[in-house]
Amino acid sequence: MRIDEEVVSEIEKRRKLADHYYDNFRKYYENKNYSKASEFLWGSLNALAYAIGLLHGEKVSDHGKVVNFINELANVYKDEEIGGCLASAQTIHANFFHDFMNDSMFEDNRRRTEKLLEKLVKILDAEFKASLEG
């Protein structure tokens, strides 16, 4: 499927936003401000899901849609690990609001969420390249 310039621009914007949020996550993470770090880690995931969604003709614009869409990607790519990583990402998201994680809990969920981010980046890069090649 070939995509128009407006969609290409929005995907590129969302990819930069994901990187920006991830950079902010790292700053707060290094200072052990896990609540704020959680916000930016989820924000990065959200921006990546939105960008991939655009390639599928969908606007993945709220929490429920993000979760459903990532579960769909897990099925499409036959990657069961995505589901487990998504559960950790949702826990990270909840930590932003409730600030309940200790160091070890945050570390476990952070690692799994970052693994999900890596998978989403690979999916985005592959699908975006394919759409540009038409």
MOTAWO-V481772 format. One record per pair of residues at least 24 apart in sequence whose ideal C-beta (glycine too) atoms are under 10 Angstrom apart, sorted by the first residue. I is the first residue (numbers start at 1). J is the second residue. D is the distance in Angstrom with one decimal. If there is no record, write none. Layout:
i=(I:I)
j=(J:J)
d=(D:D)
This chain:
i=(1:1:1:1:1:1:1:2:2:2:2:3:3:3:3:3:3:3:3:6:7:7:7:7:7:8:8:8:8:10:10:10:10:11:11:11:11:11:11:11:11:11:11:11:12:12:13:13:13:14:14:14:14:14:14:14:14:14:14:15:15:15:15:15:15:15:15:15:16:16:17:17:17:17:17:17:17:18:18:18:18:18:18:18:18:18:18:18:18:18:19:19:19:19:20:20:21:21:21:21:22:22:22:22:22:25:25:25:25:25:29:29:29:32:32:33:34:34:34:34:34:34:34:34:34:34:34:34:34:35:35:35:35:35:35:35:35:36:36:37:37:37:37:37:37:38:38:38:38:38:38:38:38:38:38:38:38:38:38:38:39:39:39:39:39:40:40:41:41:41:41:41:41:41:41:41:41:41:41:42:42:42:42:42:42:42:42:42:43:43:44:44:44:44:44:44:45:45:45:45:45:45:45:45:45:45:45:45:46:46:47:47:48:48:48:48:48:48:48:49:49:49:49:49:49:51:51:51:51:51:51:52:52:52:52:52:52:54:54:54:54:55:55:55:55:55:55:55:56:63:63:66:66:67:70:70:70:70:73:73:73:73:74:74:76:77:77:77:77:79:79:79:81:81:81:81:82:82:82:82:82:83:84:84:84:85:85:85:85:85:85:85:85:85:85:85:86:86:86:86:87:87:87:88:88:88:88:88:89:89:89:89:89:89:92)
j=(55:56:57:127:130:131:134:131:132:133:134:54:55:57:127:128:131:132:134:54:51:54:55:57:131:54:128:131:132:50:51:54:59:50:51:52:53:54:55:124:127:128:131:132:51:128:47:50:51:46:47:48:49:50:51:52:53:54:124:47:48:50:51:52:121:124:125:128:47:51:43:44:46:47:48:50:51:43:44:45:46:47:48:49:50:51:117:120:121:124:44:47:48:121:44:47:45:46:47:48:47:48:114:117:121:92:110:113:114:117:106:107:110:103:106:99:92:95:96:99:100:101:102:103:105:106:107:109:110:95:96:97:98:99:100:101:106:96:99:92:95:96:101:106:110:89:91:92:93:94:95:96:97:98:99:101:106:109:110:113:92:93:95:96:97:92:96:89:92:93:95:96:106:109:110:113:114:116:117:66:89:90:92:93:94:95:96:113:93:96:89:113:114:117:120:121:70:85:86:89:90:92:93:113:114:116:117:120:89:93:120:124:116:117:119:120:121:123:124:73:89:116:120:123:124:120:121:123:124:127:128:120:121:123:124:127:128:124:127:128:131:123:124:126:127:128:130:131:127:90:93:90:93:93:116:119:120:123:119:120:123:127:116:119:123:119:122:123:126:116:119:123:112:115:116:119:115:116:119:120:123:116:112:115:116:109:111:112:113:114:115:116:117:118:119:120:112:113:116:119:112:113:116:112:113:114:115:116:113:114:115:116:117:120:116)
d=(7.8:8.9:8.2:9.4:8.4:5.9:8.0:6.5:8.1:8.8:4.3:7.7:6.9:9.2:10.0:8.5:4.9:7.6:8.9:9.8:9.7:5.5:7.9:9.1:8.5:9.2:8.3:8.3:7.3:8.5:7.7:6.0:9.9:8.8:4.7:8.5:9.7:5.5:7.0:7.7:9.5:6.1:8.7:9.8:8.4:8.8:8.8:9.7:8.4:9.0:4.7:7.3:9.0:5.2:3.8:9.0:9.3:7.5:8.8:7.4:7.5:9.9:5.7:10.0:8.4:6.8:8.9:8.2:8.6:9.8:7.9:8.2:9.1:4.5:9.1:8.7:8.7:7.9:4.6:7.8:8.2:3.9:4.8:9.3:8.8:7.3:7.9:8.4:8.0:8.7:7.7:8.6:9.7:9.5:8.3:8.5:8.6:8.2:6.3:9.5:9.1:9.5:8.9:7.3:9.8:9.7:8.8:9.5:9.1:9.6:8.4:9.9:7.2:7.5:8.5:9.5:8.9:6.3:8.9:7.1:9.3:5.4:8.7:8.2:9.0:4.8:9.6:9.6:8.5:6.3:5.7:8.2:8.3:4.1:9.1:8.3:9.7:7.6:9.3:8.5:8.6:8.6:9.8:7.9:7.8:9.6:8.9:4.8:6.7:8.1:4.2:4.1:8.6:9.6:8.3:7.7:7.9:8.6:8.6:8.9:9.0:8.3:8.8:4.2:8.9:9.9:8.8:7.6:5.4:8.3:9.2:8.6:10.0:9.1:6.9:5.6:7.7:9.9:7.8:8.8:6.6:8.5:5.8:4.3:9.3:9.0:6.4:8.0:9.4:9.2:9.9:8.9:9.3:6.1:9.0:9.7:8.1:9.7:8.8:5.6:9.8:8.4:8.3:6.9:9.6:6.7:6.0:6.9:9.6:8.9:9.6:9.9:9.1:6.7:9.5:4.2:6.6:8.4:5.9:8.3:10.0:9.9:6.7:9.8:9.2:8.7:9.8:9.8:5.6:9.3:7.8:6.6:9.7:5.9:5.1:6.5:8.5:9.8:9.9:9.4:9.5:9.1:7.6:9.9:4.8:6.5:8.7:5.7:8.2:8.5:7.4:9.3:9.2:9.6:7.6:9.3:7.6:9.8:8.3:7.8:6.3:9.8:9.8:9.1:8.9:8.1:9.4:6.9:9.9:10.0:6.8:9.2:8.9:7.4:8.4:7.7:9.1:6.4:6.1:8.7:9.4:9.6:6.7:9.1:8.9:9.5:9.2:4.7:6.5:8.7:5.2:3.6:8.7:9.3:7.2:9.6:8.8:8.7:6.2:10.0:8.0:9.7:9.7:3.6:5.2:9.4:8.5:7.4:4.4:9.4:9.6:5.6:8.4:10.0:9.8)
